[in-house]
């Protein structure tokens, strides 16, 4: 999958979240697609940062993101965080994604 296809899939994902009331402040691409080492079977790894995740539990976040991933039918793996969670850096995902590529910033 080329970079343009990845960007388009991530944009469709972001727009799908917006239709469900999640307004991303940032979407960060990390993993093999960000580093240029993606293969034909690589998924697309993103972190979505949004204040709309505040007060939502883990499974509630997973549900809304899974619905969108199912709708766009793409090999996407997404992690939902608030800005405070991102800034706190208490997730191993943050360590990987810090050097990622910001594909969207509000």
ZANU-852971 format. One line per field, with one value per atom (N, C-alpha, C): atom name; residue number from 1; x, y, z. Coordinates in steps of 0.1 Angstrom, whole numbers, plus 5000, padded with zeros to 4 digits. Example, Ala and Ser with C-alpha at 12.3 -4.5 7.8 and 13.67 -1.06 7.14 Angstrom:
! ZANU-852971
atom: [N | CA | C | N | CA | C]
n: [1 | 1 | 1 | 2 | 2 | 2]
u: [5132 | 5123 | 5132 | 5128 | 5137 | 5129]
v: [4943 | 4955 | 4967 | 4978 | 4989 | 5000]
w: [5078 | 5078 | 5078 | 5071 | 5071 | 5079]
***
This chain:
! ZANU-852971
atom: [N | CA | C | N | CA | C | N | CA | C | N | CA | C | N | CA | C | N | CA | C | N | CA | C | N | CA | C | N | CA | C | N | CA | C | N | CA | C | N | CA | C | N | CA | C | N | CA | C | N | CA | C | N | CA | C | N | CA | C | N | CA | C | N | CA | C | N | CA | C | N | CA | C | N | CA | C | N | CA | C | N | CA | C | N | CA | C | N | CA | C | N | CA | C | N | CA | C | N | CA | C | N | CA | C | N | CA | C | N | CA | C | N | CA | C | N | CA | C | N | CA | C | N | CA | C | N | CA | C | N | CA | C | N | CA | C | N | CA | C | N | CA | C | N | CA | C | N | CA | C | N | CA | C | N | CA | C | N | CA | C | N | CA | C | N | CA | C | N | CA | C | N | CA | C | N | CA | C | N | CA | C | N | CA | C | N | CA | C | N | CA | C | N | CA | C | N | CA | C | N | CA | C | N | CA | C | N | CA | C | N | CA | C | N | CA | C | N | CA | C | N | CA | C | N | CA | C | N | CA | C | N | CA | C | N | CA | C | N | CA | C | N | CA | C | N | CA | C | N | CA | C | N | CA | C | N | CA | C | N | CA | C | N | CA | C | N | CA | C | N | CA | C | N | CA | C | N | CA | C | N | CA | C | N | CA | C | N | CA | C | N | CA | C | N | CA | C | N | CA | C | N | CA | C | N | CA | C | N | CA | C | N | CA | C | N | CA | C | N | CA | C | N | CA | C | N | CA | C | N | CA | C | N | CA | C | N | CA | C | N | CA | C | N | CA | C | N | CA | C | N | CA | C | N | CA | C | N | CA | C | N | CA | C | N | CA | C | N | CA | C]
n: [1 | 1 | 1 | 2 | 2 | 2 | 3 | 3 | 3 | 4 | 4 | 4 | 5 | 5 | 5 | 6 | 6 | 6 | 7 | 7 | 7 | 8 | 8 | 8 | 9 | 9 | 9 | 10 | 10 | 10 | 11 | 11 | 11 | 12 | 12 | 12 | 13 | 13 | 13 | 14 | 14 | 14 | 15 | 15 | 15 | 16 | 16 | 16 | 17 | 17 | 17 | 18 | 18 | 18 | 19 | 19 | 19 | 20 | 20 | 20 | 21 | 21 | 21 | 22 | 22 | 22 | 23 | 23 | 23 | 24 | 24 | 24 | 25 | 25 | 25 | 26 | 26 | 26 | 27 | 27 | 27 | 28 | 28 | 28 | 29 | 29 | 29 | 30 | 30 | 30 | 31 | 31 | 31 | 32 | 32 | 32 | 33 | 33 | 33 | 34 | 34 | 34 | 35 | 35 | 35 | 36 | 36 | 36 | 37 | 37 | 37 | 38 | 38 | 38 | 39 | 39 | 39 | 40 | 40 | 40 | 41 | 41 | 41 | 42 | 42 | 42 | 43 | 43 | 43 | 44 | 44 | 44 | 45 | 45 | 45 | 46 | 46 | 46 | 47 | 47 | 47 | 48 | 48 | 48 | 49 | 49 | 49 | 50 | 50 | 50 | 51 | 51 | 51 | 52 | 52 | 52 | 53 | 53 | 53 | 54 | 54 | 54 | 55 | 55 | 55 | 56 | 56 | 56 | 57 | 57 | 57 | 58 | 58 | 58 | 59 | 59 | 59 | 60 | 60 | 60 | 61 | 61 | 61 | 62 | 62 | 62 | 63 | 63 | 63 | 64 | 64 | 64 | 65 | 65 | 65 | 66 | 66 | 66 | 67 | 67 | 67 | 68 | 68 | 68 | 69 | 69 | 69 | 70 | 70 | 70 | 71 | 71 | 71 | 72 | 72 | 72 | 73 | 73 | 73 | 74 | 74 | 74 | 75 | 75 | 75 | 76 | 76 | 76 | 77 | 77 | 77 | 78 | 78 | 78 | 79 | 79 | 79 | 80 | 80 | 80 | 81 | 81 | 81 | 82 | 82 | 82 | 83 | 83 | 83 | 84 | 84 | 84 | 85 | 85 | 85 | 86 | 86 | 86 | 87 | 87 | 87 | 88 | 88 | 88 | 89 | 89 | 89 | 90 | 90 | 90 | 91 | 91 | 91 | 92 | 92 | 92 | 93 | 93 | 93 | 94 | 94 | 94 | 95 | 95 | 95 | 96 | 96 | 96 | 97 | 97 | 97 | 98 | 98 | 98 | 99 | 99 | 99 | 100 | 100 | 100 | 101 | 101 | 101 | 102 | 102 | 102 | 103 | 103 | 103 | 104 | 104 | 104 | 105 | 105 | 105 | 106 | 106 | 106]
u: [5008 | 5000 | 5009 | 5006 | 5015 | 5010 | 5019 | 5016 | 5003 | 5000 | 4987 | 4975 | 4976 | 4965 | 4963 | 4975 | 4975 | 4968 | 4972 | 4967 | 4952 | 4948 | 4933 | 4925 | 4930 | 4924 | 4923 | 4934 | 4934 | 4924 | 4923 | 4914 | 4899 | 4896 | 4883 | 4880 | 4889 | 4888 | 4885 | 4892 | 4890 | 4876 | 4872 | 4859 | 4848 | 4850 | 4840 | 4839 | 4850 | 4850 | 4842 | 4844 | 4837 | 4822 | 4817 | 4803 | 4797 | 4806 | 4802 | 4805 | 4808 | 4810 | 4824 | 4833 | 4847 | 4855 | 4859 | 4866 | 4881 | 4889 | 4903 | 4910 | 4919 | 4928 | 4941 | 4945 | 4956 | 4954 | 4959 | 4960 | 4974 | 4981 | 4995 | 4997 | 5004 | 5007 | 5021 | 5021 | 5033 | 5035 | 5045 | 5047 | 5054 | 5052 | 5059 | 5055 | 5043 | 5040 | 5046 | 5049 | 5055 | 5070 | 5076 | 5090 | 5095 | 5085 | 5089 | 5092 | 5089 | 5092 | 5079 | 5068 | 5056 | 5057 | 5051 | 5050 | 5035 | 5033 | 5019 | 5009 | 5014 | 5005 | 5005 | 5012 | 5012 | 4999 | 4995 | 4983 | 4988 | 4978 | 4981 | 4979 | 4989 | 4989 | 4987 | 4977 | 4975 | 4971 | 4974 | 4969 | 4960 | 4948 | 4939 | 4938 | 4941 | 4941 | 4929 | 4920 | 4907 | 4902 | 4898 | 4892 | 4879 | 4873 | 4860 | 4861 | 4873 | 4875 | 4875 | 4876 | 4876 | 4863 | 4864 | 4852 | 4847 | 4853 | 4849 | 4859 | 4854 | 4862 | 4869 | 4878 | 4885 | 4876 | 4866 | 4857 | 4848 | 4844 | 4836 | 4844 | 4857 | 4865 | 4867 | 4870 | 4872 | 4860 | 4848 | 4836 | 4834 | 4836 | 4834 | 4844 | 4857 | 4867 | 4865 | 4861 | 4859 | 4847 | 4837 | 4826 | 4831 | 4839 | 4844 | 4853 | 4862 | 4871 | 4863 | 4853 | 4844 | 4838 | 4833 | 4826 | 4835 | 4848 | 4857 | 4864 | 4863 | 4869 | 4884 | 4892 | 4906 | 4914 | 4927 | 4936 | 4942 | 4934 | 4937 | 4937 | 4947 | 4948 | 4949 | 4939 | 4939 | 4938 | 4945 | 4946 | 4940 | 4930 | 4924 | 4930 | 4933 | 4938 | 4933 | 4933 | 4931 | 4945 | 4945 | 4958 | 4965 | 4958 | 4965 | 4972 | 4965 | 4970 | 4983 | 4982 | 4993 | 5005 | 5002 | 5013 | 5019 | 5010 | 5015 | 5024 | 5023 | 5032 | 5032 | 5021 | 5021 | 5018 | 5017 | 5014 | 5026 | 5028 | 5040 | 5037 | 5025 | 5022 | 5027 | 5026 | 5032 | 5047 | 5054 | 5068 | 5071 | 5063 | 5064 | 5060 | 5048 | 5042 | 5048 | 5056 | 5063 | 5070 | 5076 | 5084 | 5076 | 5063 | 5054 | 5052 | 5043 | 5040 | 5026 | 5025 | 5012 | 5005 | 4994 | 4987 | 4975 | 4971 | 4960 | 4963 | 4961 | 4961 | 4951 | 4942 | 4931 | 4937]
v: [4988 | 5000 | 5012 | 5022 | 5033 | 5044 | 5054 | 5065 | 5072 | 5075 | 5082 | 5074 | 5061 | 5052 | 5052 | 5052 | 5052 | 5065 | 5076 | 5089 | 5090 | 5085 | 5085 | 5076 | 5065 | 5056 | 5063 | 5069 | 5076 | 5088 | 5095 | 5106 | 5101 | 5090 | 5084 | 5080 | 5074 | 5070 | 5083 | 5093 | 5106 | 5111 | 5112 | 5117 | 5108 | 5095 | 5086 | 5088 | 5091 | 5094 | 5107 | 5117 | 5130 | 5128 | 5119 | 5117 | 5110 | 5105 | 5098 | 5107 | 5120 | 5129 | 5130 | 5123 | 5123 | 5133 | 5144 | 5154 | 5153 | 5146 | 5145 | 5158 | 5160 | 5171 | 5167 | 5155 | 5150 | 5135 | 5131 | 5117 | 5115 | 5106 | 5103 | 5089 | 5088 | 5075 | 5071 | 5058 | 5053 | 5038 | 5032 | 5018 | 5018 | 5006 | 5004 | 5014 | 5018 | 5028 | 5042 | 5045 | 5058 | 5057 | 5045 | 5043 | 5039 | 5036 | 5032 | 5017 | 5009 | 4995 | 4986 | 4992 | 4984 | 4974 | 4963 | 4952 | 4951 | 4942 | 4941 | 4937 | 4931 | 4926 | 4935 | 4947 | 4956 | 4963 | 4964 | 4972 | 4987 | 4996 | 5010 | 5013 | 5018 | 5021 | 5036 | 5040 | 5054 | 5056 | 5068 | 5073 | 5084 | 5084 | 5095 | 5102 | 5115 | 5123 | 5132 | 5131 | 5139 | 5141 | 5153 | 5156 | 5149 | 5145 | 5138 | 5124 | 5119 | 5106 | 5107 | 5119 | 5121 | 5116 | 5108 | 5103 | 5090 | 5086 | 5073 | 5062 | 5051 | 5040 | 5033 | 5024 | 5017 | 5011 | 5003 | 4996 | 5005 | 5016 | 5026 | 5032 | 5035 | 5040 | 5030 | 5018 | 5007 | 5005 | 5006 | 5004 | 5014 | 5027 | 5037 | 5036 | 5033 | 5032 | 5019 | 5008 | 4996 | 4997 | 5005 | 5007 | 5014 | 5024 | 5032 | 5023 | 5015 | 5007 | 4996 | 4991 | 4981 | 4988 | 5001 | 5008 | 5011 | 5015 | 5018 | 5006 | 4995 | 4982 | 4983 | 4987 | 4989 | 4983 | 4979 | 4973 | 4983 | 4988 | 4999 | 4994 | 4998 | 4996 | 5010 | 5013 | 5027 | 5027 | 5036 | 5038 | 5052 | 5052 | 5065 | 5071 | 5084 | 5090 | 5104 | 5109 | 5124 | 5130 | 5144 | 5151 | 5148 | 5148 | 5146 | 5132 | 5122 | 5108 | 5108 | 5115 | 5115 | 5122 | 5134 | 5141 | 5134 | 5126 | 5118 | 5107 | 5102 | 5092 | 5079 | 5075 | 5063 | 5050 | 5051 | 5039 | 5036 | 5023 | 5020 | 5025 | 5026 | 5031 | 5045 | 5054 | 5067 | 5067 | 5057 | 5056 | 5054 | 5045 | 5042 | 5054 | 5060 | 5070 | 5084 | 5087 | 5100 | 5104 | 5094 | 5097 | 5095 | 5094 | 5091 | 5104 | 5102 | 5113 | 5118 | 5131 | 5137 | 5138 | 5131 | 5132 | 5141 | 5145 | 5155 | 5162 | 5175 | 5184 | 5194 | 5196 | 5206 | 5219]
w: [5000 | 5000 | 5000 | 4991 | 4990 | 5000 | 5002 | 5012 | 5010 | 4997 | 4994 | 4999 | 4997 | 5001 | 5016 | 5023 | 5038 | 5043 | 5037 | 5041 | 5038 | 5027 | 5024 | 5034 | 5037 | 5047 | 5060 | 5065 | 5078 | 5077 | 5066 | 5065 | 5066 | 5059 | 5060 | 5074 | 5081 | 5095 | 5103 | 5102 | 5109 | 5107 | 5094 | 5091 | 5097 | 5097 | 5103 | 5118 | 5125 | 5139 | 5141 | 5133 | 5134 | 5133 | 5125 | 5124 | 5136 | 5144 | 5157 | 5169 | 5167 | 5178 | 5183 | 5177 | 5181 | 5172 | 5177 | 5169 | 5173 | 5164 | 5167 | 5167 | 5176 | 5176 | 5168 | 5169 | 5162 | 5158 | 5147 | 5143 | 5139 | 5146 | 5144 | 5139 | 5127 | 5121 | 5127 | 5132 | 5137 | 5132 | 5135 | 5131 | 5117 | 5110 | 5098 | 5086 | 5086 | 5075 | 5078 | 5090 | 5093 | 5091 | 5093 | 5092 | 5078 | 5070 | 5056 | 5054 | 5064 | 5064 | 5063 | 5058 | 5056 | 5045 | 5047 | 5037 | 5033 | 5024 | 5018 | 5029 | 5040 | 5050 | 5063 | 5062 | 5073 | 5075 | 5088 | 5091 | 5093 | 5094 | 5096 | 5111 | 5118 | 5132 | 5134 | 5141 | 5144 | 5159 | 5164 | 5177 | 5173 | 5179 | 5178 | 5191 | 5191 | 5203 | 5202 | 5212 | 5212 | 5226 | 5229 | 5242 | 5244 | 5232 | 5233 | 5239 | 5240 | 5247 | 5262 | 5267 | 5282 | 5288 | 5298 | 5305 | 5298 | 5287 | 5281 | 5285 | 5289 | 5293 | 5280 | 5283 | 5273 | 5262 | 5267 | 5258 | 5250 | 5256 | 5249 | 5237 | 5240 | 5230 | 5219 | 5223 | 5213 | 5204 | 5210 | 5203 | 5192 | 5195 | 5185 | 5174 | 5177 | 5167 | 5159 | 5165 | 5158 | 5148 | 5152 | 5143 | 5130 | 5132 | 5120 | 5112 | 5118 | 5111 | 5103 | 5109 | 5101 | 5090 | 5092 | 5081 | 5069 | 5072 | 5061 | 5056 | 5063 | 5059 | 5055 | 5065 | 5063 | 5074 | 5070 | 5080 | 5089 | 5098 | 5107 | 5122 | 5129 | 5143 | 5150 | 5158 | 5164 | 5179 | 5185 | 5199 | 5202 | 5211 | 5215 | 5228 | 5228 | 5239 | 5240 | 5252 | 5254 | 5254 | 5253 | 5253 | 5265 | 5277 | 5290 | 5290 | 5285 | 5284 | 5275 | 5264 | 5255 | 5262 | 5268 | 5275 | 5287 | 5294 | 5305 | 5301 | 5288 | 5283 | 5290 | 5297 | 5305 | 5297 | 5284 | 5276 | 5267 | 5265 | 5256 | 5242 | 5238 | 5225 | 5223 | 5233 | 5233 | 5229 | 5235 | 5232 | 5217 | 5211 | 5197 | 5188 | 5192 | 5184 | 5185 | 5195 | 5197 | 5184 | 5178 | 5166 | 5153 | 5155 | 5143 | 5135 | 5125 | 5116 | 5119 | 5121 | 5123 | 5109 | 5108 | 5095 | 5095 | 5108 | 5109 | 5122 | 5122 | 5134 | 5132 | 5142 | 5141 | 5144]
***
